[in-house]
Amino acid sequence: MNMITRRHAIKLAAVTTAAIAATTSTPSLLAQATPPAGPFTLPPLPYAYDALEPFIDAETMKVHHDKHHAAYVANLNKALAGHEDLGKKSVEELLKDLDAIPESIRTAVRNQGGGHANHSMFWELLAKDKPEAPKGALLEAIEKRFKSYGEFRDHFSKAAGGVFGSGWAWLTVGPNKSLLVEITANQDTPLSAGRTPLLALDVWEHAYYLKYQNRRPEYIAAFFKIINWDAIADKFEKATA
């Protein structure tokens, strides 16, 4: 009889422990599934997940946008909780003046805000069935700075391939209206250095690993097949007006 009672007690204790664990873990899981509300929202992709096939696969686009970009937005909103004045600014305004961000949240705004701004721009610069080279004033500026579009492409590709770890490659225009190919680590952006991004390439592994694994040069070459040069020309016109 004592044996049965002891077994029953052990079983009851196990059930109780499991119940306590379930009640304490569920809110955490729900919190992860529900991004904190805030001033910033995830912009929808301007095309279907498979619109850039075969250069970027649908699964990568879905995970990249719906998971990675969404996480940057959620974490940026979380960082800005209690800072309503900052929430009224655009993410670009925040990144252009990081010194004005309270030190306690500056790193979070730099990382999460950069991730949000960089990805929002990245989606806009991709399109299929577009001319594979710039034209007009943008092409003239590229030829003036890099001698030819081909040399610019080689220079940009080398920069993107040389990013150590995670980061971005950029074509930017500075206050003097000259073009520059540059790279940034992690989610840093040229906006914080006073330059205007025109073209951006995400070389974090999550942007290409499902399709290209460790073959980053293939991903970079594919990128040049889906650049929306019309959108970049519009950015260049506004930046140099």
C-alpha positions, 0 to 999 in steps of 0.5 A: 500500500505504501508502494502504491502511495509513493508511486502515485505521489511521484506521478502527481509531482511529475504532472504538477511540475509539467503543468507549472512549466507549461504555464510559465513557458507559454507566455514567452512563446506567445511573446515571440510570436506576437511582435511588440506594437510600435511605430514601424511596420514590415513593408510587404514585398512588392512582388511574389516570393517566386518573382525573382526565380531562378536568381533568388528562390521563393523559400529564401525570399519568404524566410528573408522577408517574413522572418529576418526583416520582420525581426528587425522591425519587431526589435526596433519597436521594442527598443523605442518603447517609451521613446515616443518622440523618436517613434515619430521620426522615420528610420532614415532620420534616426540612422542619420543622427545616431548621436541624438539617440539615447546611449541606452538604446543607441546600439539597438537602433543602429542594428535593428533600425539599420536592418529595417532600413537596409532591407526595405531598400533592398526589396525595392531595388530588385526586379526581373525582366529589366535592362541589365545596365543603367542608362542616362545620367546615372550611366554617365556618372558611373562611367565618369567615376569607374571608367565603364559600367563593366569596371563598376560591376567588377569593382562592386562584385569584388567589394561584395565578395570581400565582406568578411562575415555579414554585411552589405555592399553599396553604391552611394552618392556623397554630398559632393555628388560623387559615386562611391562603392563601399561596404558596411559590416552587419546592418550598418548603413552609409546613411550614418556616414552622411551618404545616400545609398543608391544600390545595396546588396545583402551578403548576410548568409541568410540572403543566399545560403539556401540556394547558393550555400557558400558560393557567394560569387554566384549569388553576386553574379545573379544579383546583377540579373535582377537589379531595377536600374530604373529605381536606382536612377530615380534615387540618383536623380533625387540625391543629385538634384 
